[in-house]
Amino acid sequence: MPGYIHTCAACGAHMQVHERYLGRSLRCTSCRTEFVAAMPAGFAAPAPAPPAAPPEAPPGTRPRRLRWLALLVLPVAALLWWLGQEPAGGVGAAVFRAPRTAGEIGGLATDNPGSVVVAFDQESVAPLVKAGDSPERAILQLVLDAGHGLELATGTRVRVLERAGRSSRVRILDGPWESRIVWVPSSWVR
């Protein structure tokens, strides 16, 4: 029952009193006489509902949740471990090596000891870019024999003038070829 009809004892006016006002002091809407809202005789106040029991989980749900949690946590933990490696020589050395940008000075180096071959033009540097950090001697000889490149000592200092994709145009700062502008794979400028 959402409420009951109360009849004012002073003026006889009828008004509806909702359950939420039971036990409170109210005033008649017609004559402003004060009364206490009470449930009329013969009506019982609704009993409060017992608290609902938490639903029981179906059998085998908890281990399944733990498996899904492990499947999510393990890759994230592995990624964080990998990202936390020493950038200089760790697992992610190639990923974390910051490429030199225009105006920066770096040294020429590959993963192989010895000399470094550079190209005179952007088209000739393509075989070197394809070779990556460990170029084979055959590719290097191809560039040298064709007359499109020269050989420099490892560690030769260069200034990056321009980056074009995976290759860079640099100015040589050391040695007999000082001031010469050449092209090298961007990963070789360290």
N, C-alpha and C positions, 0 to 999 in steps of 0.2 A: 504494500500500500504506500503510495507516494506521500500521503498526508491524510489529514482528517478535516472535517468541517467543524469549526468552533462557533458556538453561539454566545454572543456577549451577554452577560448577566445584566448589565446596566441598560443597554439600548435594544437588545434582541437582534442585533445585526449578525449575519452569518459571514464568516471568512474562512478561507482555506489555510491551514497551517501545515507546512511540510515537516517531514521527519527531522530534518537537520536543525529545526528550531525547538525540538522537545527539550524541556527542562529550562528554557530561557524565559526571561521576562519580556513580554510583548505588550503592545498597546492596540486597542481596538481602532480600526481605520475610520469609524464613524464618530465615536464619542471620546476617543483618546483615553479610555479607562485601561489601567494596567492590569494584566493577568499573566499567570504562569502557564506556558504551553505544556499540557500533559496529555498522555494517550487516554482517550475515552475508555470507560469501563466496557469490558467485553472484548477488547482488542489486546492482543499480546504483542509486545515489541519483538521484531524479528531477531532471532538468535544470530550472533556473529558466526560467519562461516569458519570452519577450522582451516588452519594453514595447509596449503597444498604440499604434499610430499614431493621432493625433487624427483624428476623422472629418472628411472634406472637406465644406465647405459647398457646397450645390448652387449652380450658376451663377446670378447675379443676386440672391442673398440679401442681400449687403451693401448695395447701393443701396436695396433695399426697406426694410431696417432703418433706414437713414438718413432715408428719407422719413417713416417712422412717428415717428422721433425728432423730426424737424422739425415734424411735425404736432402733437406734444405740447408741444414747447418754445415755439413761436411764440405760441400763445394764453396760455400762462403768462407769457411775457415781456410781452405786450401788457397783461395784467391788472396785472402789477406796475408797468408804466409808468403806467397809468391811476391806480392807487392812490397813486402817488408824486407826483401833481400837487399844486399849491398848493391847499389846501382853500378859501381865501378866494374865489378867482375862477377857479379852474381848471376842468377838464373835469368833475370830480366835486363841484362846489360844492354842488349840491342834496343829494347823497348824504351828504356829510360835515358838513353843517350840523346841529349838535346842537340838537334841539328843546328849548325852555325847559321846565323842569319846575316844579311848584307851588312858589311862594315866590321864584322867580328874577325879577329885573328885566330888562326888555328894551325895545327901541324898536320902534314899529310902522313897517313899511316894506314896499313891494312893489317889483317890478322897474320899474314905471312911476313917473316923478317926479310930484309933486303931493300931493294929499291921500289919506287912507286912510279908507274907510267901515267902520264897525263896526256890529254889530247889537245890539238890546236883549235878544233872547232866542235860545235855542239853535235854534229852528225857523227863524228869519229869517236865520241865518248860512249856511244850506245853499247859497243861490246864490253866496255869496262863496267858499265852500269849493270849489264846482264851477268857479269862475272861475280858481282857482289863483293864481300869482304875477303874472299879467298880466290883471287884470279889465277887462272892457269897460265903458264908461260906461253902457250900457243896463242892465246888471245892477246897477250901483251906484245908478242913478236909481230902479230898481224898489224897492230897499230903502229909499231916502230918501223916495220919493213915497208909499210905503205907510205911512210913519211908524214903521217898525220899526228905524230906524238913524240914525246921525249921522255927520258928516264931521269928521275930525281931521287935523291937520297931520302930515306924514310926520316920523318921528323922535320922536313923542310917547312918553314913557316910561310903561310899564305894569308892573304886578306880576302874574304868572301866579297865579291862585287854583286853577284846576282844568283838567285836560285831559280832553276827552271825544272820543276818536277823532281826527279831523282838525281839530277846533275847540278853542278854549281860552276859558275864562272869565277875564277880566282886570279889574283895577282901574286906572283912569286915574290917573297920578301928576302930570301936568302940565296946564297950560292951564285954560280956563274950565270944562271938564267934570271937574275934579279930583275924586277919590273916587267917581266914577260907575263902576258895574260893567257891563261889556259883553261881548259875544262876538265873537271874531275867528277867522279861520282860523289854525291853529297855525303855519303856515309864514310868516305875516306878523310874528310876534314874533321879532325878531332881536337 
